[in-house]
Amino acid sequence: MLWVFLAILVAAALHVLEEYAWPGGFPAFMKRMAPRFAPAVMTAFAVVVNGAFLLLCLAAVVSWRAAPVLGLSVAALLIFNVLTHIGGAIRVRGYAPGLVTGTLLYLPLGVYSFHAALTEGWVTSRQALLAGLLGLGYAAMPLLWLGLAFLIRRHRSAASLLMLLMLAAACAGLPSEPPALPYASPRAVQTTRHAPPGQEQGSTLPVLLNSPEDPATAELTARLDNYLRAASPPFSGSALVARQGKILLNRGYGLADIENQVPNTPLTRFRIGSITKSFTAMAIVLLQERGLLTVNDPLCDYVEGCPAAWQPITLHQLLTHTSGIPSYTEFPELRQQATTFIATAEMIALLQGKPLDFEPGEQFRYSNSGYYLLGCVVERVAGVSYEQFVHDNLLLPLGMGDSGYDHPEAILARRASGYTRRGDRLENASYRDMSLPFAAGALYSTVEDLHRWDQALYGGELVPPSAVDVIFTPLVPTATGTTGFGYGYGWFVSEAPAGRYVKHEGEIAGFGALLLRDTQERLTVILLSNIERTEVGLMGQDLLDLANR
């Protein structure tokens, strides 16, 4: 970025020379030397000088991936500068029009700077202050120019020097790389520097990965990487291992698209299957925190046409797989129509026609039907689609821009293709219409976005810590006679003397996923694979054990 700084300084120096160096300013100089061509020459000069200056500033802004409104505002500002020079050539004077116009142009820049600082997470970085000051400067620029104009009439040299110093300070404050964030924006620019060991080139989490400064950390990263490289059959997917929020391993393995030889990276998007349930459970808890429902509410308060057998069922029982409603993924008739769209009303009617597997609350039996129905409850209470609610209330606040509800027909950048093994060879996985998994398994994500999800669950960013504690409490045992191991709200939880382990796996046509957490050591293992029936559970436990050594 040094060339940017130098170029901006050169452009700024020309600007100062243009406006203030010659007696009477450049407009007066041009009118004396070439009165007939003064407007055209001044306009051309304004385009070159101001254009260079503003476009270089825009290049610095774009390094933060700002919205197009910034580009439009800068372009409008350039036009305003050109018109100002034309006005100077034809003796149009006065500061009031410039003050009003400049404020209207700079204000969107200032407002957006603060908006970005809040939504992108800049508020915890060194560049946050610069971003905020930049926003203030944008909004106050017209007043600043008025003040300088007042000084220039009396102390031209001092004011010109002050302008150069201000521009130099602004240039020095521009970051040469994306801002250091506790977790990176999903729109962060991919770094082109050499990736440290364990990190894939192009990751959006460069600041989370402390380049191994001690041999022990470097050795651990190498062990984790070697384990995945030596996997048999070969692991295809993305992996992330973190301790205390610091990334130990973050890279892709194998191919996201075998036919086109596209490699997997940390930014590759995979279907996450039943890890979706953790988002659905959080949606219900969030609605409870907002006072719109409670987990003890009867399901029939939110679903019409409930059969008598469903009357005792509560949302808590759906969350903990103790409702007795059979899992629709076991219905032969649905297996045959997995490639076609099914409306929620049609699914609910199908479920209502099935007998319960057991009396509500009597035992644990994993059921996708419960989480499908919880998605319907979210829609009924929130008044928007499940997809929209999850995006607006979970993904967007956490900066999870690489996650969402999967629509196979949509063009989705960096989407992995799913495969299944047939003996020794791979085949394309069968098509699955994502209306079927719905709130039980229809989301996609990346390892980096799931790391953001993991970190948010520690910090209580969405709901109070007390609510998070309930989510991660083994509320019901998953097997008769077991203690300390059970299911919370959207998570399998194991409590042992060494700590609490929380996990969920996901498997859906062509994909396997794992999010495994040691909450005492704050160790996280995330595996996303685009090959069906990959042993992500066993591999994740091995990686956790390696990281704990």
N, C-alpha and C positions, 0 to 999 in steps of 0.2 A: 504493500500500500504506500510505500515511500514516494513512488512516482505520482500518486494521487495528491499527496500533501504538497509536493513541489509544484505540480501543475496548478493546484488551487492557489498557492501563494503567488505564482507568476500571473495568473488571471486576476487575482486581487490587486497586485501591484499595478497592472495595466488599468484596472478600474479606477484606482486612486489617481493614477497619472491622467487618465481620461477626464476625470471630473474636476481635479483640484490643482494639478501641477502647473498648467499654463494660466497666465493672467486671464481672469474672466472665465476660466474653464474651457474645456474642449469645444463646446458650442460656439463661444466667442471667437476662438482661434480659427475654427473652420469658416465662420462667416467673414472673417477678415481675409483669409487666404483664398477661399473659393466660394463666394456667396451663392452662386447659382447651383452648385452641386452639394452645398452643405447638408441639406436634409437627407439626400441619398447616401452620402459618405458616412454621415453620423449614424444612420440606420444600419448600414452594413457593419460599421465598427461596433455598434451596440449588439448586433446579432452575434458577432465573433466573440467579443469579450464577455458579455453577459451570458451568452449561450455556453461558452466553455466553462465559466464559473458555475452556472446552475446545473449543467449536465454532470459535472464532476461531483457536485453535492448530491445530485440524484443517484449517481453510482454508489456513493457511500450509503445513502438511505436504502437502496435496493439490496445492499449487503445484509440488511436486516429483514429482507423480504416484506417490505411494507406494501400496503394496499395500493391499487392503481390511483386512488384519489391523490396520493402524493405526486405521482407523475403528472397528473392533470393540473394540479396546483402549480407545480414548478413550470410547466409549459405556459400556463396563464401568466405566471409572474414574468417569464421571458417576454411575452407579448406586451405586458404592461411596461417593462423597461424600454422596449423598442418604441412604443407610443410616446413614452415620456421624452425620449431623445428627439423624436419628430416634433413634439410639442415645444421643446426647447429651441429647436431651429426656427420655428415659426412664431416665436415670442409668446407662447402660451405659458403664463406664469401662475404661481400660487401653490400652496402646500395642501389645501383642503381636499382637492380631488385625489391627490396622491395618497393622503392619509386614509381616506375612506376606501379607495380601491385596494391599497396595500393591505389594510386590515382584513378585508373580505378574502383576499388571496392567501394571506399568511395564517389566518385563523384556522382553516381546515387542517393545515400542517400541525399547528400546535395541539389542537384537539386530538388529532389522530395519534400524535406522539404519546400523549398521556394514555389514551385508550390502549395503544399497543403495549406500553410499559406495564399496564395492569393485566391485560389478557395474555401477554406472552410470558409473564413471569420475570420481567426484567427487574422487578423491585428488589431482588435480593442480590443483584450483581453490581459491580463497580460502574458499569455502563448505564445503570439505571439512573444515576444522578445526571449523567451526561444527556441521557434521553429526555429527562424531565427539563433540564436547562435548555436543551435544544427546542423543546416544545414552547417553553416560555419565550425564548428568543424569537421563534417564528411569530408567535402571536403579538409580541411587543415590538417587532421590527419597525413598523411605521413610526412609532414614537421615538425609537432609537435614532432613526434617520433625521427626524425633526431636531432632536437634541444635538446631533452632530452638525447639522446645517447651521444651528445657532452658534456653535463653537467655531465653525469654520470661518464665519464672517469676522471673527475677532482674532482667532489663533489658528490660522490655516495649517501651519506645520505641525503643531501639537495634535490637532484633530486627525490629520492624515496618518501620523505615527500611531495614534490610538487605534485607528481603523486597522492598520496592518497588524498590530499586536493582537487585536481581537480575532482577526481572521486566522492568524498563526495559532492562537490558543484553541480555536475551534477545530483546526486541522489536526492538532496534536491530540485532541480528545477523541477523534474518530477511531473506533476499534479496527484493528487490522484483520480480525477474525470475528465470527459470530459471538455475541456477548456470552459471558460465562454465566450459565444458569444452573440452578439446582437440578432441574430437568429441562432438556432443550425443547424449544418450540417445534411442533411437527413441521412447521414451515421453515425451520432453520436451514441455512445454506449448508450444503455438504462440503466439509473441509477437504482440501486437496493435499494437505500435508501428509507426510508418511505416517501410516497408521501404526501405533505402538503394538507390541506383541499382544495378541488376544483380541484386538479390535479390528473389525472389517473396515477397509477403506470406504469412505462415504457415509459413515455412521453419523446420526444426528446427536449423539451423546458424547462428543469429544471431551467435555469438561467433567463428565462423570468418571471417565477412565483415567485414573492417576497412572501415568506411565510408570511401570514398575521401577521404583528407585532402589529397592533393596533386592538382593538376590533371592530371598525367600519368596517374595511376591512374584517375581519373574518365573521362578521355578514352579510355583503353584499354577500360574497361568499356562505354562507349557504343559503341565500334567493334565489339566482340564482339556486343553486343545488336543493333546495326543490321544487322550481317551476317546474322544469323539472321532478322530481320524482313524482310529484302529477298530472302530465298531464293526461288527459283522452280524448281519449284512450292513453295508455302508450306510451311515446316517445321512439322510438328505433333509435339510431344513435349516433353521436358524437356532442359535443357542445364546443365552445370556446368563451369566452367573455374577451375582453382586453380593458384597458384604458391606453392611453399614451404609448402603447407598452408593458405594464406590464399585465401579464395574471391574470385575476380574477377567471376564471373557465376554466378547460380544462379536459374533461373526456368523457367517453363513457357510454351509457345507453342501456339496452336491449341486444339483440343478433345479431351479424353479420351473423351467420349461425345457424338458429333455429334447423335444423336437427342434427347438430353436437354439439350444445350447445357452440358455440364459442362467447364470449362476444365482444361487440363493445369497442374500445379503441380510444384514440386520433390518433393512427397510422393506424386505419382501413381506407381502400380506398373505396370511394364511387363515383359513377357517379355523376357529378355535373350538367348535363343537360345544360340549357341555360346560366349558369354562364360562360360557354365556350365562349360566345359572348364577354365577357370583354377581353379575350385573343386574339380573332380574331381582335377586334377593335384595340388593342394595336399593333398587328402585322402590320396592315395597317398604323397606325401612325408612327411606327418605320421605315417602308419603306419610308414614306414621309420624315422623318428626314434625311434619308440617300440619299435623292434626287432621288429615283427610281420611284416615282409616286407622285401625289398630290390627295387629297380627292375630288378635283373638276374635275378630269379626267372623261371623259365619260366611262361608263362601257364597251361600245362596242370597246374601245381601247384594251381590254384584253380578250374579248370573241368573238369568230368567229360566223358568221351566225346570227348576231343580226337582229331581225325583226324591222320594221320601228318604232313600238311603243316604242322600247327600246332606240332609238337613243338619246333622251334627258336625259336619266337616268345617274346620276353621282354616284361616290363611296360615296360621302357625303349622298346622298339619301338612298343608301343601308344601311349605318351605322345608319341612324336615322329612318329607317322604313317608309320612305316617297316615295319610288320608285313606288309604285302601283303594283309591282309584287306580285301575290297571294302567300300565304304561302303553300308550298307543303305538309305540315302536314295535310292540309284539303282536299287533293285529295283522293277520295275513292280508286282509283286504287293503290295508294301507301300504304294505310293502309292494303291492302290485301297482299302486298308483303314486309312487313316490316322485314321479317325474311330472306330475300335473299339479296345478294350483288347487289348494283347498282353502276355503274361507273359514274364518274362525267359527262362524255360526254352524257350519256343517260339521266341524270337528267337535264342537261342544255337544251337538245333538248325538253324534256317534258315541261320545264318552258317556252321555247320560243313559244311553241304551245298554250299557255294559254293567254287569253286576260287580260289586266291590270284591276285591281279593280278600279283605278282612275288615273287621269293624274299625271305624276311624279311631286312631290313637293306640291301637292294639299292638302294632309292631312296625318295624322299619322295612320298607321295600322300595328300592330305588325306582322312581316313576317319572318319566318325562312328561306325563300328562299333568302332574301337579304344577310344574313350571310353565307349561303351555297355558294353563288356566290362570296362573299368576300374571302372565302377560296380558290376558284379557281383562283382569282386574285393574292393572295399570291403565289400560286404555279407557276403561269405564270411569275411573276416578279422575284421571288427568284430563280427559276430554280430547286427547290427541293420540296418534298411533304410538304403539310401543317403540317403534323405530325412532320417532321424533322425540319422545320423552327421554330415551336413553341418550340420544345425541345431545339434546339441549341441557340435560341435567347431570349427566355423568361424563360423557366423552369431552364435550366442549370445555367445561370448567377445568378439566385436568390437562387440556392441551393434547388430547389423544386424537390428533387429526388423521392418523393412519388406521383408524378403527371405525367400524360401522356395521350396519346390517347388510349382509351380502345379497346382492341381486345378480345372479349369473349372467343375465342378459346385458347388464351395464358394462361399459368399458371402464376397467379399474386398473390404473397404473400399478405396476409391480405386483400384480396378483400371481400367486403360484398356481400352477396346474397340479391337480391331484392325481395320484397314481395308486395302483393296487398291485400286489405281487401275485403272479400266477406261476408257481414253481420257481424257476430261476430267472424269470423275466418279468418286466414291468409292463403294465397296460394302463391306459387311461381309465380313471375311475368312472363309474357309472354316474349319469347325471342325477342331481337331486334338486327338486324344486324347494327353495328355502322357505316357502310358506309352511312346510311340514314341520321343520324343527322349531321355527318361530322363537319364542322366548326361552325355549329349552336348549337352543343350540345354533342360532342363525348368524351369530356375529363373526366378523373377521378382525384380525389385528396383526401387530408385529411384536417381536420380542421387546423392542424399545417402548412401545406404547404400553405393553403389559407391565413393564418395569415401572412406568409412571403410575399405573393402577396400583401396583404393589406398594410403592412409596406413599401414595395417597391414603392407603388403608392404615399405614402406621401413623400418619399425621392427623387423622380424623378430619380431613379437608371437606368431606361431603356431609357427614353426620357427626354428632358428638362422640368422643371416645367411649362413653358408656354404651352407646348403641353399637359401636364396633366390637366391644367386648362381647355383647350378646351374639353377634354374627359369628364370632370365633369360639363360642362355647359349645362343647359337644353335648347338645341338648338331648339327643336320643342316641342310645347305643346302636351301632350298625349290625351287631350280631348278639345273639342271646348270651348272657353271661360275661360280656366284656365290660371293662371299666376303663375310663380314661380315653376311650377311642369311640368317636361317634360322629354325628352330622350336626352341623350348626345351621346357619342360614346360607345355603349355597356353597358350603365348604365341608370337606372331610377334615376332622380335627383329631389329633392324637396328642394326649397329654402324658408326659413321662418325666421322671426325675431330671433328665437332662434338658428338658424344655418342652415347648409346645410346637408341634408340627402341623401345618395347615396346607392342604393341597386340593387340587381338583384336576382331573384329566378330562380330555375331550376327544371323541372320535366321531368322525363324520366322513362320508364317502370321499376317500382319497387323502384324508388328513388325520393327524394325531397331534395332541397338544397336552402340555403339562405346565402347571404353575405350582411350584413347591416352595414352601416358606418355613424356615426355622426362625420363629419369632423371637426366641431368646437371644440368639446370636445375630439376628437380622440378616440371615443368609437367604438368598433367593435363587432358585434355579428355574429358568423358563426354557422350555423346548417346544418348538413348533416344527412339525414335519409334514411334508407333502407326499408321504407314502403311508397308505393305510396300514393299520395294525403294527406300526412301529412301537417297540417296547419303551415308550417314553417314560413310563413309571419307573421301571428298573434302572434305566439310564440316568434319570434324574436323581434317584436315591444314591447311585454310585458317585455322581458329581457332587452331591451334597456331602457325602462322606469324605471325598477327596478334599473339598474345601474346608472341612472341619478338622482336618488333621493338623 
